[in-house]
Amino acid sequence: MSKTARGGLPRLARMTIQRIVPNLKVAEPGLGHAFYQDVLGLRKDMDLGWIATFRAPGNPAAQLSLVTRDASAPEDSVISVGVPDVEAVHERALALGHPIVHPLTTEPWGVRRFFVREPNGYVVNVVMHAG
């Protein structure tokens, strides 16, 4: 069995995806918070003013974020994908030639992330909690 993938690159070990979070673009930072909490029963886990993340109690993988703009990236992402090793995914994206639109960065709010443009043109925020 070959130990390489397409293009002679080493195969990735089985990647664990911790969560995939849709990032819903909104015009008003606080609009909708009550809906997600009171109607759907989600818990607000984070609110930085420009982004708020809501999580299903008892299921940390079931999340969504309301985003007005990204505080540090030049483009907004449509989804965030939580991984246990963001550096490995970053190296793989670079090796396969996918455009990085926000460099691998440790952000002041406690995540390490990068943004990559996928083949359909969408921007994906690949993220792990720092530390």
NORLIN-V56018 format. One record per run of one state. SS is the DSSP state (@ for helix, = for strand, . for the rest). FROM is the first residue (numbers start at 1). LEN is the number of residues. If there is no record, write none. Layout:
ss=[SS;SS]
from=[FROM;FROM]
len=[LEN;LEN]
//
This chain:
ss=[.;=;.;@;.;=;.;=;.;@;.;=;.;=;.;=;.;=;.;@;.;=;.;=;.;=;.]
from=[1;4;5;6;9;10;11;17;26;33;40;42;48;51;57;59;68;79;84;86;96;100;107;111;118;123;130]
len=[3;1;1;3;1;1;6;9;7;7;2;6;3;6;2;9;11;5;2;10;4;7;4;7;5;7;2]
//
